[in-house]
Amino acid sequence: MNIRNPMLEEIKKNYSLAFEAAISAGITIGKEMEVEIDENEVGYIALHIGAAIERRKLMSEAKRCLIVCASGFGTAQLIYYKLKNQFGKELDVVGTTEYYKLRDYNLNDIDFIVSSIPISDVLVPVIQVNAILGDNDLIKIGQFVGEKSHSINTYFDEKLTFLRKKNQTMEEVLSFLNDELIKEGLVDDTFLEAVYEREEIAPTSYGNFVAIPHPITPKTEKLF
């Protein structure tokens, strides 16, 4: 039975990560059930994956911090409400604890600790502040809260950035890029064939002269 997905192009354009994950899922499902999963069905799988990604974003938008103090409950509460008032939804202050109880606290979901005393024996970042938060304390915390995990510049390599090339066809572009990657020692001579295998499942072009050609499974451990 052929299923048409009227949202397919929009899904590919707006949820490219979910669509890539859905392709991998479709290949696995197809092998297990001995059926062929076409691009339209992959699009529907991508909807569910995309929804899960969006839910995850909602859960992880605010950084989570724990307040640690020497023993004074009043001091911890003062810091707690100051942070809630200052940062609002940008910061999820999960609670307060005394230093001697910290070793029993599960820090797996904590992004950083705000502490009025020195702490060096934990695996999460610690921002030491005054018991009465001053402007400098709030600036330090604000810099951490607003910090992005990655700068976009970290994803670009000058040696692999090519502008105004005269390649006209997809084949010419892929061949050129493949040759450059081989020169840099990033891929071997099986890479281009693997890219074409991926293109047969669903094109990696998204319109407006944008494409992200890649194989189904990674051919290198290095990102480029």
C-alpha positions as CSV (number, residue, x, y, z in Angstrom):
1,M,0.0,0.0,0.0
2,N,1.4,3.4,-1.0
3,I,1.0,6.1,1.6
4,R,1.3,9.7,0.5
5,N,2.7,12.2,3.1
6,P,1.6,15.7,2.1
7,M,3.9,17.2,4.8
8,L,7.0,15.4,3.5
9,E,8.8,18.4,2.1
10,E,8.0,20.6,5.1
11,I,9.2,17.9,7.5
12,K,12.5,17.5,5.5
13,K,13.0,21.3,5.5
14,N,12.1,22.1,9.1
15,Y,13.0,18.9,10.9
16,S,16.1,17.7,9.1
17,L,17.6,16.1,12.2
18,A,14.4,14.2,13.0
19,F,14.2,13.1,9.3
20,E,17.8,11.8,9.4
21,A,17.0,9.8,12.5
22,A,13.8,8.5,10.9
23,I,15.8,7.2,7.9
24,S,18.0,5.1,10.2
25,A,14.9,3.9,12.1
26,G,13.2,3.1,8.7
27,I,16.2,1.0,7.6
28,T,16.1,-1.0,10.8
29,I,12.4,-1.5,10.7
30,G,12.5,-2.5,7.1
31,K,15.2,-5.2,7.9
32,E,13.4,-6.5,10.9
33,M,10.0,-6.7,9.2
34,E,11.3,-7.6,5.8
35,V,9.4,-4.7,4.2
36,E,10.4,-1.6,2.3
37,I,9.9,1.7,4.2
38,D,9.5,4.5,1.6
39,E,10.2,8.1,2.0
40,N,6.6,9.0,2.8
41,E,6.5,6.6,5.7
42,V,9.9,7.9,6.9
43,G,8.3,11.3,7.1
44,Y,5.7,10.1,9.5
45,I,8.3,8.4,11.6
46,A,10.2,11.8,11.6
47,L,7.1,13.5,13.0
48,H,7.2,11.4,16.2
49,I,11.0,11.8,16.5
50,G,10.6,15.6,16.0
51,A,7.9,15.8,18.6
52,A,10.2,14.0,21.1
53,I,13.1,16.4,20.2
54,E,10.8,19.4,20.8
55,R,9.7,18.0,24.2
56,R,13.3,17.6,25.1
57,K,14.0,21.2,24.2
58,L,11.3,22.4,26.4
59,M,12.7,20.4,29.3
60,S,16.3,21.6,28.8
61,E,15.8,25.3,27.9
62,A,16.6,26.5,31.4
63,K,19.9,25.6,33.1
64,R,19.5,23.8,36.4
65,C,21.4,24.9,39.4
66,L,21.7,23.8,43.1
67,I,22.4,26.3,45.9
68,V,24.9,25.1,48.5
69,C,25.6,26.9,51.8
70,A,27.6,26.1,54.9
71,S,24.7,25.6,57.2
72,G,22.5,28.6,57.3
73,F,19.1,27.9,55.8
74,G,18.2,31.6,55.8
75,T,21.2,32.5,53.6
76,A,20.4,29.8,51.1
77,Q,16.8,30.9,50.9
78,L,17.9,34.5,50.3
79,I,20.1,33.4,47.4
80,Y,17.3,31.1,46.1
81,Y,14.7,33.9,45.9
82,K,17.2,36.4,44.5
83,L,18.1,34.1,41.7
84,K,14.4,33.3,41.0
85,N,13.7,37.0,40.9
86,Q,16.7,37.9,38.7
87,F,16.6,35.1,36.1
88,G,13.0,33.9,36.1
89,K,12.5,31.1,33.6
90,E,16.1,31.3,32.3
91,L,17.2,29.4,35.4
92,D,15.7,26.4,37.1
93,V,16.9,26.6,40.8
94,V,16.2,23.0,41.8
95,G,16.7,23.5,45.5
96,T,19.2,24.2,48.3
97,T,21.4,21.9,50.4
98,E,24.0,22.2,53.1
99,Y,27.6,21.3,52.2
100,Y,27.8,18.3,54.4
101,K,24.8,16.8,52.6
102,L,26.2,17.4,49.1
103,R,28.0,14.1,48.8
104,D,24.6,12.4,49.0
105,Y,23.0,14.7,46.4
106,N,22.4,13.3,42.9
107,L,24.1,15.9,40.6
108,N,23.4,14.1,37.3
109,D,20.8,16.6,36.2
110,I,22.5,19.7,37.7
111,D,24.3,22.1,35.3
112,F,26.1,24.0,38.0
113,I,26.3,24.9,41.7
114,V,26.0,28.3,43.3
115,S,27.8,28.2,46.6
116,S,28.7,30.6,49.3
117,I,31.7,28.5,50.3
118,P,34.6,27.0,48.4
119,I,33.8,23.6,46.8
120,S,36.4,21.6,44.8
121,D,35.3,18.0,45.1
122,V,32.4,17.8,42.7
123,L,32.2,17.1,38.9
124,V,29.9,20.0,38.0
125,P,30.9,23.7,37.7
126,V,30.8,25.7,40.9
127,I,30.2,29.5,41.0
128,Q,31.3,30.8,44.3
129,V,29.3,33.9,45.5
130,N,28.9,36.1,48.5
131,A,26.3,35.1,51.1
132,I,24.5,38.4,50.2
133,L,24.5,38.4,46.4
134,G,26.1,41.5,44.9
135,D,26.1,42.7,41.3
136,N,29.4,40.9,40.5
137,D,27.9,37.6,41.7
138,L,24.8,38.1,39.5
139,I,27.0,38.9,36.5
140,K,29.0,35.7,37.0
141,I,25.9,33.6,37.2
142,G,24.3,35.5,34.3
143,Q,27.3,34.8,32.1
144,F,27.0,31.1,32.8
145,V,23.2,31.0,32.4
146,G,23.4,32.8,29.0
147,E,26.4,30.8,27.8
148,K,25.8,28.7,24.7
149,S,27.3,25.3,24.6
150,H,28.9,25.7,21.2
151,S,29.8,28.7,19.0
152,I,28.7,28.3,15.4
153,N,32.3,29.0,14.3
154,T,33.4,25.7,15.8
155,Y,31.6,23.9,13.1
156,F,33.5,25.5,10.2
157,D,36.9,24.6,9.0
158,E,38.6,27.2,6.7
159,K,40.3,24.5,4.7
160,L,36.9,22.9,3.9
161,T,35.0,26.1,3.1
162,F,34.7,26.6,-0.7
163,L,33.1,29.7,-2.1
164,R,32.0,30.6,-5.7
165,K,33.1,27.3,-7.2
166,K,32.1,26.5,-10.8
167,N,30.7,23.1,-10.2
168,Q,27.3,22.9,-11.9
169,T,25.8,19.4,-11.2
170,M,25.3,17.4,-8.1
171,E,27.8,14.8,-9.3
172,E,30.5,17.5,-9.9
173,V,30.0,19.0,-6.5
174,L,30.1,15.6,-4.7
175,S,33.2,14.5,-6.6
176,F,35.0,17.8,-5.8
177,L,34.1,17.6,-2.1
178,N,35.1,14.0,-1.9
179,D,38.5,14.7,-3.4
180,E,39.1,17.5,-0.9
181,L,38.1,15.3,2.0
182,I,40.4,12.5,0.8
183,K,43.3,15.1,0.5
184,E,42.8,16.1,4.1
185,G,42.8,12.4,5.2
186,L,39.3,12.6,6.6
187,V,37.7,9.9,4.4
188,D,38.7,6.9,2.3
189,D,37.7,6.0,-1.2
190,T,34.5,4.3,-0.1
191,F,33.0,7.6,1.1
192,L,31.5,8.9,-2.2
193,E,29.7,5.6,-2.9
194,A,28.2,5.6,0.6
195,V,27.0,9.2,0.0
196,Y,25.2,8.0,-3.2
197,E,23.6,5.1,-1.3
198,R,22.2,7.6,1.2
199,E,20.9,9.8,-1.7
200,E,19.0,6.8,-3.1
201,I,16.9,6.6,0.1
202,A,16.0,10.3,0.1
203,P,17.7,13.4,-1.3
204,T,19.7,15.5,1.2
205,S,18.9,18.7,-0.6
206,Y,16.5,21.1,1.2
207,G,15.9,23.7,-1.5
208,N,17.4,27.2,-1.8
209,F,20.7,25.6,-2.9
210,V,21.1,23.9,0.5
211,A,22.2,20.3,0.8
212,I,23.8,18.2,3.4
213,P,25.2,15.1,1.6
214,H,26.4,12.3,3.9
215,P,26.5,8.5,4.2
216,I,23.9,6.6,6.3
217,T,26.6,5.5,8.8
218,P,29.6,7.6,9.7
219,K,32.8,6.9,7.8
220,T,35.0,8.8,10.2
221,E,35.1,9.6,13.9
222,K,36.0,13.2,13.2
223,L,33.3,15.9,12.6
224,F,33.8,18.1,9.6
